[in-house]
Structure formats: structure tokens, C-alpha cells
Amino acid sequence: MQSSLQKSAPAHLNCAQRKWDQLGDPAHVLCREDVVWILEFIKKKVAEEDPQLMELSQPRLLQNFRHFAEIALMLINQRSRFDSEADLLKAWIAEATHGLTPSDRRDSAKLSSPSN
């Protein structure tokens, strides 16, 4: 019975890691569902009082929140068109998730503009 519980936790973590890998792929075009997933991910981390979130300074937390709000407003105002401002959106995502993402709790190189 313990083995099934042990297997479910890594599967859940692997699912989140696969999602972050997909989002970090420069070829991946963000869609509304991706943006909602990211906002829900952040909300969950805040609700759980994630220890890594608690380690961030107050000014950094304010930056995270500011970018979270920018993403939410973009979602509300643009409905389903994210391709026109994809680079800006990815930069906001990197800032809003600072300290929270699975790989290094943030892999800004993947979510920011792709390197040439």
C-alpha cells in the first residue's frame, strides 16, 4: 500500500515538471489554458504558504504579485490572444513565479526570451 502512495507523489511532481518543461520550450505557444494553469499554480503555492515563497523578501513578493496581476489582467482583457505579446507574457510569468518553479524554483532562462 505504501508503494502506491509513493508512486503517486512522484507522478504528481513529474506532471508539474512536464508542464513547466512544456511552458519553458521556446517553440511552445502559450494558450489561455496555460496562463490559467500558471495562475492556479501561483495561487496554490500562496495558499499552501510554500516555504520557498516565505523565503522571498517583501520587495520580491510585491514584484511577484505585480506580475501576477498583470498576467491576470491580460487574461481578462485579451480573452484568448496571447501570441501578439508572447515575449512580454513569458517575462511576466518568469517574474510572477520567481522562487516557485520546480527547476531551481525558477528557470528564468527558459521562460524569458529564447537565446539566439
Backbone as numpy.savetxt, mean C-alpha at the origin, in Angstrom:
# Nx Ny Nz CAx CAy CAz Cx Cy Cz
-3.66 -30.65 13.53 -4.48 -29.47 13.53 -3.61 -28.21 13.53
-2.52 -28.22 14.27 -1.64 -27.07 14.27 -1.02 -26.84 12.91
-0.75 -27.91 12.18 -0.12 -27.74 10.87 -1.04 -26.98 9.92
-2.36 -27.19 10.00 -3.27 -26.44 9.14 -3.31 -24.96 9.53
-3.21 -24.67 10.81 -3.16 -23.28 11.26 -1.85 -22.63 10.83
-0.77 -23.37 10.92 0.51 -22.84 10.53 0.55 -22.56 9.04
-0.13 -23.40 8.27 -0.15 -23.20 6.82 -1.00 -22.01 6.42
-2.07 -21.72 7.17 -2.96 -20.62 6.79 -2.31 -19.25 6.99
-1.52 -19.09 8.02 -0.87 -17.80 8.25 0.10 -17.44 7.13
1.02 -18.33 6.75 1.92 -17.99 5.65 1.16 -17.77 4.34
0.10 -18.50 4.11 -0.68 -18.31 2.88 -1.26 -16.90 2.84
-1.74 -16.42 3.97 -2.29 -15.07 4.05 -1.19 -14.04 3.81
-0.03 -14.27 4.44 1.09 -13.36 4.24 1.58 -13.41 2.80
1.62 -14.59 2.22 2.04 -14.73 0.83 1.09 -14.02 -0.11
-0.19 -14.04 0.20 -1.20 -13.35 -0.62 -0.94 -11.85 -0.62
-0.70 -11.29 0.56 -0.40 -9.85 0.66 0.91 -9.53 -0.05
1.91 -10.39 0.11 3.20 -10.15 -0.54 3.04 -10.20 -2.06
2.27 -11.17 -2.55 2.02 -11.26 -4.01 1.31 -10.01 -4.50
0.36 -9.50 -3.73 -0.35 -8.28 -4.12 0.61 -7.11 -4.18
1.49 -6.97 -3.17 2.46 -5.88 -3.18 3.44 -6.02 -4.34
3.83 -7.27 -4.64 4.72 -7.49 -5.79 4.04 -7.05 -7.08
2.75 -7.38 -7.21 1.98 -6.98 -8.40 1.88 -5.46 -8.47
1.57 -4.82 -7.37 1.44 -3.36 -7.34 2.77 -2.67 -7.63
3.86 -3.30 -7.22 5.18 -2.72 -7.44 5.73 -2.94 -8.83
5.09 -3.78 -9.61 5.54 -4.04 -10.98 5.31 -2.80 -11.83
6.37 -2.23 -12.41 6.21 -1.02 -13.22 5.25 -1.20 -14.40
5.09 -2.44 -14.87 4.19 -2.69 -15.99 2.73 -2.79 -15.56
2.50 -2.92 -14.27 1.12 -3.07 -13.77 0.40 -1.73 -13.80
-0.76 -1.71 -14.41 -1.60 -0.51 -14.45 -2.56 -0.59 -13.28
-2.51 0.42 -12.42 -3.39 0.43 -11.26 -4.84 0.60 -11.68
-5.70 -0.13 -11.01 -7.14 0.01 -11.24 -7.80 0.40 -9.92
-9.08 0.69 -9.98 -9.83 1.10 -8.80 -9.71 0.07 -7.67
-9.81 -1.21 -8.02 -9.74 -2.28 -7.01 -8.38 -2.28 -6.31
-7.31 -1.99 -7.05 -5.98 -1.90 -6.43 -5.94 -0.78 -5.41
-6.47 0.37 -5.78 -6.44 1.53 -4.90 -7.29 1.27 -3.65
-8.44 0.67 -3.82 -9.29 0.33 -2.66 -8.56 -0.66 -1.76
-7.89 -1.67 -2.35 -7.13 -2.65 -1.57 -6.07 -1.95 -0.74
-5.36 -1.00 -1.33 -4.31 -0.27 -0.62 -4.89 0.53 0.54
-5.99 1.23 0.29 -6.63 2.02 1.36 -7.10 1.11 2.49
-7.65 -0.05 2.14 -8.09 -1.01 3.17 -6.90 -1.58 3.94
-5.81 -1.82 3.24 -4.59 -2.30 3.88 -4.12 -1.29 4.93
-4.08 -0.02 4.56 -3.64 1.03 5.49 -4.62 1.12 6.67
-5.90 1.11 6.37 -6.92 1.18 7.43 -6.75 0.04 8.43
-6.49 -1.16 7.91 -6.32 -2.33 8.78 -5.09 -2.16 9.66
-4.00 -1.67 9.10 -2.77 -1.47 9.88 -2.99 -0.45 10.99
-3.73 0.60 10.69 -4.02 1.62 11.70 -4.93 1.03 12.78
-5.97 0.32 12.38 -6.91 -0.26 13.33 -6.22 -1.28 14.25
-5.27 -2.03 13.70 -4.55 -3.03 14.48 -3.44 -2.41 15.32
-3.22 -1.11 15.15 -2.12 -0.42 15.81 -0.81 -1.18 15.56
-0.57 -1.42 14.29 0.62 -2.14 13.85 1.87 -1.56 14.53
2.69 -2.41 15.12 3.88 -1.92 15.82 4.80 -1.08 14.95
4.90 -1.40 13.67 5.78 -0.62 12.82 5.20 0.76 12.54
3.90 0.86 12.54 3.26 2.17 12.40 3.52 3.00 13.65
3.48 2.34 14.78 3.68 3.04 16.05 5.11 3.57 16.20
6.04 3.01 15.43 7.43 3.46 15.49 7.68 4.72 14.67
6.73 5.10 13.82 6.92 6.27 12.98 6.75 7.55 13.81
7.50 8.57 13.45 7.40 9.85 14.15 6.06 10.53 13.83
5.67 11.46 14.65 4.42 12.18 14.40 4.43 12.91 13.06
5.51 13.62 12.70 5.53 14.25 11.37 5.39 13.23 10.23
6.01 12.05 10.39 5.91 11.02 9.36 4.48 10.49 9.28
3.84 10.31 10.43 2.45 9.86 10.45 1.54 10.86 9.74
1.80 12.14 9.95 1.02 13.17 9.27 1.22 13.10 7.75
2.45 12.83 7.32 2.71 12.68 5.89 1.95 11.47 5.35
2.01 10.36 6.08 1.27 9.16 5.65 -0.22 9.50 5.50
-0.78 10.17 6.51 -2.20 10.50 6.47 -2.53 11.44 5.32
-1.69 12.43 5.10 -1.92 13.38 4.00 -2.02 12.65 2.66
-1.11 11.72 2.43 -1.11 10.99 1.17 -2.27 9.99 1.10
-2.63 9.41 2.24 -3.81 8.54 2.30 -5.04 9.35 1.86
-5.17 10.56 2.38 -6.31 11.42 2.03 -6.28 11.80 0.54
-5.10 12.09 0.01 -4.98 12.43 -1.42 -5.45 11.26 -2.28
-5.05 10.06 -1.90 -5.46 8.86 -2.65 -6.97 8.69 -2.57
-7.52 8.85 -1.38 -8.96 8.69 -1.20 -9.73 9.71 -2.03
-9.26 10.95 -2.04 -9.93 11.99 -2.83 -9.81 11.71 -4.32
-8.66 11.22 -4.75 -8.51 10.87 -6.16 -9.50 9.76 -6.52
-9.65 8.81 -5.63 -10.59 7.71 -5.87 -12.01 8.24 -5.98
-12.37 9.16 -5.12 -13.72 9.74 -5.14 -13.93 10.59 -6.39
-12.98 11.44 -6.71 -13.15 12.40 -7.80 -12.97 11.83 -9.19
-12.10 10.86 -9.35 -11.81 10.37 -10.69 -12.53 9.07 -11.02
-13.23 8.55 -10.08 -13.98 7.31 -10.28 -13.06 6.17 -10.68
-12.83 5.93 -11.96 -12.06 4.76 -12.37 -10.89 5.09 -13.28
-10.51 6.35 -13.44 -9.42 6.72 -14.35 -8.17 7.07 -13.57
-7.23 6.14 -13.51 -6.00 6.38 -12.79 -4.80 6.44 -13.72
-5.00 6.08 -14.98 -3.87 6.01 -15.90 -3.27 7.38 -16.21
-4.06 8.44 -16.19 -3.55 9.77 -16.53 -2.59 10.31 -15.47
-2.70 9.84 -14.24 -1.83 10.31 -13.15 -1.21 9.14 -12.41
-0.85 8.11 -13.15 -0.33 6.88 -12.54 0.94 7.11 -11.72
1.87 7.90 -12.25 3.12 8.14 -11.53 2.87 8.89 -10.22
2.00 9.88 -10.27 1.65 10.63 -9.07 0.97 9.72 -8.05
0.04 8.90 -8.51 -0.67 7.99 -7.63 0.30 7.00 -6.98
1.22 6.46 -7.75 2.19 5.52 -7.19 3.09 6.21 -6.16
3.45 7.45 -6.40 4.25 8.20 -5.43 3.45 8.41 -4.14
2.18 8.76 -4.27 1.33 8.93 -3.09 1.18 7.62 -2.33
1.05 6.53 -3.05 0.92 5.22 -2.40 2.19 4.91 -1.60
3.35 5.18 -2.20 4.61 4.94 -1.50 4.68 5.77 -0.21
4.21 7.00 -0.26 4.23 7.86 0.93 3.19 7.43 1.96
2.00 7.07 1.50 0.93 6.68 2.42 1.22 5.36 3.13
1.99 4.50 2.48 2.29 3.19 3.06 3.68 3.13 3.69
4.33 4.27 3.80 5.67 4.32 4.40 5.67 3.60 5.74
6.55 2.61 5.89 6.67 1.88 7.14 5.69 0.74 7.29
4.83 0.50 6.32 3.78 -0.51 6.47 3.86 -1.69 5.50
4.57 -1.55 4.42 4.56 -2.59 3.40 5.40 -3.79 3.81
5.05 -4.96 3.29 5.71 -6.20 3.70 7.22 -6.25 3.46
7.69 -5.84 2.30 9.12 -5.92 2.02 9.82 -4.67 2.54
10.60 -4.86 3.59 11.29 -3.76 4.26 10.26 -2.79 4.82
9.03 -3.27 4.94 7.91 -2.45 5.38 7.73 -1.28 4.45
8.49 -1.24 3.37 8.30 -0.25 2.33 9.40 -0.42 1.30
9.02 -0.61 0.07 10.00 -0.66 -1.01 9.65 0.46 -1.97
10.09 1.65 -1.63 9.71 2.82 -2.40 10.21 2.77 -3.83
11.26 2.02 -4.08 11.77 1.93 -5.45 10.76 1.26 -6.37
10.01 0.30 -5.83 9.03 -0.39 -6.67 7.80 0.46 -6.92
7.36 1.22 -5.94 6.11 1.98 -6.09 6.32 3.35 -6.69
7.53 3.85 -6.69 7.77 5.14 -7.32 8.05 4.91 -8.79
8.35 5.96 -9.51 8.57 5.85 -10.96 9.62 4.83 -11.27
9.40 4.00 -12.32 10.37 2.98 -12.68 11.68 3.61 -13.15
12.79 2.94 -12.83 14.09 3.45 -13.27 14.30 3.17 -14.74
15.09 4.02 -15.38 15.34 3.86 -16.82 16.39 2.85 -17.10
